[in-house]
């Protein structure tokens, strides 16, 4: 691989992630395809007040954790002591930073796997709160309900597909997708990438969305994290 390979990242990167990319010979071109709109704290807590007390809490994204932690500013210690489940290392890391002790799968890190763990952990009728996006994926809910647990979603944020999407002005040799929503925004834009552009996905669900969009040659990161994405990119042939 050459000194620096320009790569389009379709969501914002932290300073640490940019430095890690450059340390691995990657020059990140950050050009988001989606935006996040958080629910007001009052809206989240009002949803929760209408629900039975949970036996466990599920977070399937870091954005959901951030929304929950904003509520904790107004309600210190909210849900303290409840078992917490997470999807993905970034989600689990954010919970750990907040002093929580999340349970999360280390193999297949998606809603299907964590929901299966929850079903195998709790008896029928247990109450599960799921902090999630308005346009969440259905797998976790389906599995938890099939396991005869009492599932409740709490809408914490919305994923907004950006109306005006264009490719970065800078040339790039790979593009990275973090979510099916980003893939949908890409498809809606009508933007096309050249056949020789490498396409990298954070996980199986996003990779399937890419295949459904007609992009079949997709490299999938070993784990759903930017660190694993960078590793996957660094191992590609350019």
N, C-alpha and C positions, 0 to 999 in steps of 0.2 A: 504494500500500500504506500502511496506517495506521502510526502510530508504532512499535508493536510487535505482531507477529502471534504468538500462542501456537502452538507447534509441538511435537508429541510426537515425541521421538527415542527409538527403541526399543533403543538401546545407550548406555552411558556416554559422556560427552564430556569431553575434557580442558579445563583452564582456558582454554587458548588458543582452543579450539573454541567454548566458551561466549562468550568475548569477541568472537570473530569473528561469531557469530550475532547478538549484540546490536548490533554495529556495523552490521549489515545489516537492522536493524529486526525481528529475530526474537527472541522470548522462548522459550528452549528449556525444554521440560518433559521431563526425563529419567526414563524409566520402562521399564527393560529387560525384554525378553521371554525372554532366554536368559542362561545363565551359562557361564563357561569353567572347566573343570577340567584342570589340567596334569598330564601324566604325570610320575612321579618321574624325576629325572636318571638314576638307576641303570637305570630301565626303558628309557629312550631309548637310553642307551649300550649296554645289553645287546642291544637290537635291532640296532644298528649293527655290533656286533662279529661278528654272524652273517652279515654281507653282504660281498660282494666290494668292493674299494676303488672308490669312485665316480670317474667321469670328469667328472661335473657334479652339482650339487645344485639342487633346485627347492624354492621356498617359495611357497605359494599364499595365505598369510595372515600378518598381523603376529603373531598368536598363535603360529604355528609358529616364527617367528623368535625370539620371546621364549623359547620352550622350548629352542631350539638354543643361544641365548646363555647360558641357565642352565647348560647342559652345558659350555660353554666356560669357565665359572668353575672347574670341576673339571679341565678339560682345555684349558689355554690354547693357543691357536693351532690348535685342532681344525679340520681341513679347510681350513687356510690354503692359498691358491694354487689351489684348485679353482674352476672357473667356477661362478658362482652366477646362477640365474635366479629372477625374482620375478613375481608377479601383483599389480598395483596399486601406486599411488604410495606409500601408507602402508607397505606391505611393503618396497618398495625403499628408502624413506627410513630405516626402522629398520635395514636392513642397512648402509646408507651410514654411519649414525651409529656403527655398530660397526666401521667401518673396512673393510668389504667393498665390492666394486664390482659391484653387481648389473646384469644385463642384463634389461630388461623392456620389453614392448611399450607404445607410447605411443598406439596407436589403440584397438583393441578389447582392453581389458585384462581377460582372463579366462584360464581354464585351457586353453581351446582354442587361443588365439593363442600363448601361451607354449610350449605343447607342440609346436606346429607349428614354431616357431623352433628348438626343441631338436632335433627330427627333422631339420631342414634343416642343422643345424650339425655333427652327429656322424655317424660311420659306423655301419653295422649292428653290433650287439653291444656298443656303448658302454653303460656302467653309469650309470644315473641314480638318485640317491636323492631321494625326495620326502618332506620333513618336512610332515606334514599332520594333519588331524583324524581321529579314529577314524571318524566318519561323513562322510568326504570325498565330494566329487562325483566322478563317474567319468570326466569328459571327458579330463583330462590323461593319466591312466593308459591309456585306450583308444588315444589318438593315439600316445603313445610306444611302446606295444606294437605297434600296427599298423605303425609305422616300423621295427620289428625291432630296437629298442633294449631293453636289459635293465633293466626298471623294478623298483624296490623302494620300497615305502612304509615310512616310519617314523612310527608313531603317536605324536604329540607332545602332543595334548590332545583333550579331548572337549567337544562342545557340548551343554550340558544344557538341555532345554526346561523352563522354570519351570512347576511344577504349578499354582500359583495365579496366574493372570493376570487382571488387571482393567484397565479403562481408567483413566487418571489421573483424579483427582478434579477437577483444574482443567479448565476448558473449553479445547478446542484446535480449530484450524482446518485443520491439516494433520498428517499422520503420516508418519514417515520409516522405511523398512525398509532394513537393511544386509545381510541374508542370507536365503536360502531357509529356514534354520532358524528365524529369527525369524518368518517368514511362517507356518511350520508351527505354532509355538507359539501364534501369534495365532489360527489356524484351530482348533486343538485347544481353545482356551479358550471358543470360542463367542461371543466378543466381536464385536459389530457396530458399524461406524461409520456415521454418517449419510451419505446420498448426497452432501451438499454438502461433505464433508470431502475436502480434496486429499490424494492419496496419491503419495508420492515414493519412488523406488527408486534405490539406488546403482549398479545396473547391469542388464544385459539378463537375466542368469540369475535375479536376484531378481524382476525385473519379470515374467518368465514364471511364476514361482511364484505371484505375486499373481494373474495372469490365470487360472492353473489353479484358484485358489481363488475365482474368480468376480468378481474386482476388475479391471475392464477399463480404466478410465480412470486410467492410471498415467503420471506424469511421470518420465523417466529422466535422471539427471545425466549431463552430458557426459563426465565422467571419474569413476572410482570413488574418490572422496575426499569427506570432509566439506565441504571448501571448495567443491567443485563442487555438492554437495547444497544448501549454503546459497545459492549463486548461483542454482540452479534454483528454490528456494523464493522468493527475492527477486523473481524475474521472474514469479511467478504472480499472477493476479488474485484478490483476496479481497474 
